[in-house]
């Protein structure tokens, strides 16, 4: 029986970058633009729902789902206002959170 184990590799933001088999052969490689659009996918027929920044990627619609909101990779903005609203402290309810260290 053929083994079908795969290993997923993510970048520092949680974006899926590589899928490899048990022998470290690359099955799929994904390259993103800075806003989450897919620049290159070496195996588009091999679909995995994990995408940019660890969200669930809906390729047909061009959105990445992050629990409460969908992120539009074409515009680089959220598709709906922040559900926290003013309590979040950011006047741009459609903005993205930038993590700083």
C-alpha positions as CSV (number, residue, x, y, z in Angstrom):
1,X,0.0,0.0,0.0
2,X,1.3,3.4,-1.0
3,X,2.0,5.9,1.8
4,X,0.2,9.2,1.4
5,X,1.7,11.3,4.2
6,X,2.4,14.9,3.4
7,X,4.2,17.6,5.4
8,X,3.1,21.2,5.2
9,X,5.6,24.0,5.6
10,X,4.6,27.6,6.5
11,X,6.5,30.9,6.5
12,X,6.8,33.2,9.5
13,X,3.3,34.6,8.9
14,X,1.6,31.2,8.8
15,X,1.2,31.2,5.0
16,X,1.4,27.7,3.4
17,X,4.5,27.6,1.3
18,X,5.4,24.0,0.6
19,X,3.9,20.5,0.6
20,X,6.4,17.7,0.6
21,X,6.1,13.9,0.6
22,X,7.8,11.5,2.9
23,X,11.0,11.6,0.8
24,X,11.1,15.5,0.9
25,X,10.1,15.8,-2.8
26,X,8.2,19.1,-3.3
27,X,4.7,18.3,-4.4
28,X,3.4,21.9,-4.2
29,X,5.0,25.3,-3.8
30,X,3.1,28.5,-3.4
31,X,4.5,32.1,-3.8
32,X,2.4,35.0,-2.5
33,X,2.5,38.8,-3.2
34,X,2.7,41.1,-0.2
35,X,-1.1,41.2,0.1
36,X,-1.8,37.5,-0.1
37,X,-2.4,37.0,-3.8
38,X,-1.0,33.9,-5.3
39,X,1.8,34.7,-7.7
40,X,2.8,31.1,-8.4
41,X,1.3,27.7,-7.5
42,X,3.3,24.7,-8.9
43,X,0.4,22.3,-8.5
44,X,-3.0,24.2,-8.7
45,X,-4.9,21.0,-9.1
46,X,-3.7,19.8,-5.7
47,X,-5.9,22.0,-3.5
48,X,-5.3,22.6,0.2
49,X,-7.6,25.1,1.9
50,X,-4.9,26.7,4.0
51,X,-3.5,29.9,2.5
52,X,-2.2,33.3,3.2
53,X,-1.4,34.0,6.9
54,X,-3.0,30.7,7.9
55,X,-6.5,31.6,6.7
56,X,-8.8,29.3,4.8
57,X,-8.3,30.2,1.1
58,X,-11.4,30.3,-1.1
59,X,-9.7,30.5,-4.6
60,X,-12.9,30.8,-6.6
61,X,-13.9,34.0,-4.8
62,X,-10.4,35.3,-4.1
63,X,-11.0,35.6,-0.3
64,X,-9.1,34.3,2.7
65,X,-11.4,33.5,5.6
66,X,-10.1,34.4,9.1
67,X,-12.9,33.4,11.4
68,X,-15.1,36.5,11.8
69,X,-14.1,38.2,8.5
70,X,-13.0,37.5,5.0
71,X,-9.9,39.2,3.5
72,X,-9.9,40.2,-0.1
73,X,-6.5,39.5,-1.6
74,X,-7.2,41.6,-4.7
75,X,-7.8,44.8,-2.7
76,X,-5.7,44.0,0.3
77,X,-8.6,44.8,2.6
78,X,-11.2,43.2,4.7
79,X,-14.6,42.5,3.0
80,X,-16.5,43.6,6.2
81,X,-15.9,46.0,9.0
82,X,-14.1,44.9,12.2
83,X,-16.8,43.3,14.4
84,X,-15.1,44.9,17.5
85,X,-15.7,48.3,15.9
86,X,-14.5,51.3,17.9
87,X,-13.4,49.1,20.8
88,X,-10.4,47.9,18.8
89,X,-8.9,51.4,18.9
90,X,-8.2,51.6,15.1
91,X,-10.2,54.2,13.2
92,X,-9.9,52.2,10.0
93,X,-12.4,49.4,10.6
94,X,-11.4,47.7,7.3
95,X,-7.7,47.9,8.0
96,X,-5.3,45.1,8.7
97,X,-3.5,44.5,11.9
98,X,0.3,44.8,11.6
99,X,2.2,43.0,14.3
100,X,5.2,44.7,15.7
101,X,7.9,43.4,18.0
